[in-house]
Amino acid sequence: MAVTAPGFLKLPVEAHQHRLSVQLYTIREAIEKDLEGSLKRLANIGFKNVETAFWPKSVSVQSAAGHLKEAGLKVSSCHVDIPTKDNIKTLVNTAKAYNAENLIWHGWPEDKRYSTLEGTKQLVEIYKESGKLAKDNGLHFGLHNHWWEYRNHVGGRLVYEILNEELDADIFFETDIYWVKVAGQDPAGILKKLQKRIRLIHMKDGPAVYNDKLIKDEPDPMTPVGKGTLNIPAIVNACSANVQWVVIELDKAAIDPFDALKQSLDYLSKFKSISLV
């Protein structure tokens, strides 16, 4: 017997497992120096799946897809620009190259429209159109958050509440639990509250405190998962059966990023609900 989330792949009821992936942004500097070697190193650590971001300018999507295949890595999801009528063909070709279905607006930098209710609703309409473009091409569209969606109040509510209430049901959230905590919210509580909307999470750990350096894209160094300030067991336990992917990411690592990823994988693999496959 299987259950189906709207617009998503069927998952066995008895599994309720969250598959593990890794955001390649974590090793962006290594990829710049040695793409093939970096991907093979990820595979040797034990990763089976990756989430793509943006490659060095000299590397095409088709070439990158070939290197991923050679390393034995599959693509869980792609961080991309907002789908529009002008770029949807490119994004469809990107998804085909990776044999992936999830297109995720990475969300950086902060859109100033998130500072007002009217602006937030304008973005809702843009996201709805993006979701329709993706759906019409057999793909799924989602939003990745930073701290402002969980920190900015507009019309008496937080931005994420408006997004959750007004977006079409098949537009999903990739909830970055670290930025949720930076914003002063409880990640486990958010995962429970938004369980119908959240299909992926970004799993990261570290100090998770707000400071003005964040605006300049200068986050505090992050730790291996399980060695920072986040309550990872509570977060894992709060993931509903709708969470298909847990994606490890370190925007800035306190130690060698490959070592941090290995420690993170070893820690998360102890949870019965997380699958490496």
C-alpha positions in Angstrom: 0.0 0.0 0.0 1.3 3.5 -0.8 0.3 7.1 0.0 0.7 9.9 -2.4 1.6 13.5 -1.5 0.0 16.0 -4.0 2.2 16.1 -7.1 4.9 13.9 -5.6 6.3 10.4 -5.9 4.7 7.5 -4.1 6.4 6.4 -0.9 5.8 3.1 1.0 3.7 3.7 4.1 5.9 1.3 6.1 9.1 3.2 5.2 8.5 6.8 6.3 12.1 7.4 5.7 13.9 10.6 4.7 16.6 10.1 2.0 19.9 11.8 2.6 21.5 14.2 0.1 24.2 16.9 0.2 24.1 20.4 -1.2 27.2 20.8 -3.5 27.5 24.5 -2.4 29.2 23.0 0.7 32.2 22.0 -1.4 32.1 24.8 -4.0 35.8 25.8 -3.5 36.9 22.2 -3.9 34.8 21.9 -7.1 36.4 25.0 -8.5 39.8 23.3 -8.2 38.9 19.7 -9.0 35.4 18.8 -10.0 35.8 15.1 -10.7 38.0 14.5 -7.6 35.6 16.3 -5.4 32.6 14.4 -6.5 34.4 11.1 -6.2 35.4 12.1 -2.7 31.8 12.7 -1.8 30.9 9.2 -3.1 33.8 7.7 -1.1 32.5 9.3 2.1 29.2 7.5 1.5 26.9 9.9 -0.2 24.6 8.6 -2.9 22.7 11.8 -3.7 23.4 15.5 -4.2 21.6 18.7 -4.5 23.0 20.9 -7.2 23.6 24.6 -7.1 25.7 26.5 -9.7 28.8 25.1 -11.4 32.0 26.9 -12.4 31.4 29.0 -15.5 33.5 26.6 -17.6 31.3 23.6 -16.7 28.1 23.0 -18.6 25.1 21.3 -17.0 25.5 18.4 -19.4 29.1 18.0 -18.5 28.4 18.2 -14.8 25.7 15.6 -15.2 28.2 13.3 -16.8 30.7 13.7 -13.9 27.9 13.1 -11.4 27.0 9.8 -13.1 30.6 8.7 -13.3 30.9 9.3 -9.6 27.8 7.3 -8.9 25.8 10.3 -7.6 22.2 10.9 -8.3 20.5 14.3 -8.1 17.8 14.8 -5.5 17.0 18.4 -6.4 18.3 21.5 -8.1 18.8 25.0 -6.7 17.9 27.3 -9.6 16.7 30.8 -10.5 13.0 31.5 -10.3 11.3 29.7 -13.2 9.8 32.2 -15.7 8.5 31.9 -19.2 11.9 33.0 -20.4 14.0 30.4 -18.6 11.7 27.4 -18.2 13.1 25.6 -21.2 16.6 25.9 -19.8 15.4 24.6 -16.4 13.5 21.7 -18.0 16.7 20.7 -19.9 18.6 21.1 -16.6 16.2 18.7 -14.8 16.4 16.2 -17.7 20.2 16.2 -17.7 20.1 15.4 -14.0 17.1 13.0 -14.2 15.6 15.1 -11.4 12.2 16.5 -10.7 12.6 19.1 -7.9 13.4 22.7 -8.9 14.1 24.9 -5.9 14.3 28.7 -5.9 17.4 29.2 -3.7 16.0 32.6 -2.4 19.2 34.6 -2.1 19.5 37.6 -1.6 16.5 38.9 0.4 13.8 40.4 -1.8 12.8 43.7 -0.2 9.2 43.0 -1.1 9.3 40.7 1.9 9.2 43.8 4.1 5.5 44.6 3.3 2.3 42.6 3.1 1.6 43.9 -0.4 5.1 43.0 -1.6 4.9 39.5 -0.1 1.6 38.9 -1.9 3.2 40.0 -5.1 5.9 37.4 -4.6 3.2 34.8 -3.9 1.7 35.5 -7.4 5.2 35.1 -9.0 5.7 31.8 -7.2 2.3 30.6 -8.3 3.2 31.2 -11.9 6.6 29.5 -11.4 4.9 26.5 -9.8 2.5 26.3 -12.8 5.4 26.4 -15.3 7.1 23.6 -13.5 4.0 21.5 -13.1 3.1 21.9 -16.8 6.5 20.4 -17.6 6.2 17.5 -15.2 8.4 19.1 -12.5 7.9 20.2 -8.9 8.7 23.7 -7.7 9.7 24.6 -4.1 11.1 27.5 -2.0 14.2 27.5 0.1 14.2 30.0 3.0 16.7 32.1 4.8 16.1 33.9 8.1 13.9 36.8 6.9 10.8 34.6 6.1 10.7 33.6 9.7 11.8 37.0 11.1 9.9 39.6 9.1 6.5 40.6 10.3 4.1 41.9 7.6 0.4 42.6 8.2 0.7 41.3 11.7 2.1 37.9 10.7 5.4 36.4 9.7 6.2 36.1 6.0 6.3 32.3 6.1 2.7 32.1 7.4 1.4 34.1 4.5 3.4 32.0 2.0 2.0 28.8 3.6 -1.5 30.1 3.5 -1.6 31.5 0.0 0.6 29.3 -2.2 -0.8 26.5 -4.2 -0.7 23.2 -2.4 1.8 21.6 -4.8 4.5 24.3 -4.2 6.6 22.8 -1.5 9.0 24.3 1.1 12.6 23.2 1.5 12.9 24.3 5.1 16.4 25.4 6.2 16.3 24.6 9.9 19.4 26.5 10.6 18.0 29.8 9.3 14.7 29.1 11.1 16.7 29.0 14.4 18.7 32.1 13.4 15.3 33.9 13.0 14.5 33.0 16.6 12.0 30.2 15.8 11.9 26.6 17.0 12.8 24.4 14.0 11.0 21.3 15.4 7.9 23.3 16.0 8.0 24.7 12.5 8.4 21.2 11.0 5.3 20.1 12.9 3.3 23.2 12.0 4.1 23.0 8.3 4.2 19.3 7.8 1.8 19.4 4.8 4.1 22.0 3.0 7.6 20.7 3.8 9.0 18.1 1.4 12.7 18.7 1.9 14.8 20.2 4.7 18.3 21.7 4.8 20.1 20.1 7.7 22.9 22.1 9.2 24.3 23.0 12.6 26.4 25.7 14.3 25.9 28.8 16.5 22.7 29.8 14.7 22.6 33.4 16.0 21.5 36.5 14.1 24.1 39.2 13.4 24.6 41.9 10.8 27.3 40.0 9.0 24.7 37.7 7.6 23.4 40.5 5.3 26.8 40.6 3.7 26.7 36.8 3.2 29.3 36.2 6.0 27.8 33.6 8.2 29.5 32.2 11.3 31.4 29.0 10.6 29.1 26.0 10.8 29.8 22.7 12.6 29.2 19.1 11.6 25.6 18.2 12.2 25.1 17.2 15.9 27.9 19.4 17.2 26.3 22.8 17.2 23.4 24.4 19.0 20.5 22.8 17.2 18.5 20.0 18.8 18.9 17.6 15.9 17.1 14.6 17.4 14.0 16.7 18.0 14.3 18.0 14.4 14.6 14.6 12.9 11.7 13.3 15.0 9.6 16.3 14.0 9.9 15.5 10.3 6.7 14.1 8.9 6.4 11.3 6.4 6.0 14.0 3.7 9.7 15.0 4.1 11.4 13.1 1.3 14.9 14.5 1.5 17.2 15.6 4.2 19.9 17.7 2.6 23.1 18.4 4.5 24.7 21.9 3.8 27.4 24.0 5.4 27.5 27.5 4.0 30.8 28.0 5.7 32.6 25.2 7.5 34.5 25.6 10.8 36.7 22.6 9.7 37.5 21.0 6.4 34.1 20.7 4.7 34.7 17.1 3.6 35.5 16.1 7.2 32.4 18.0 8.4 30.3 16.2 5.8 31.7 12.8 6.9 31.0 13.5 10.5 27.5 14.7 9.6 26.7 11.6 7.6 28.0 9.3 10.3 25.8 11.1 12.9 22.6 11.2 10.8 23.0 7.6 9.7 22.3 6.5 13.3 18.7 7.7 12.9 16.5 4.8 11.7 14.3 7.3 9.8 17.1 8.5 7.6 18.2 6.5 4.5 21.5 6.9 2.7 20.2 5.3 -0.5 
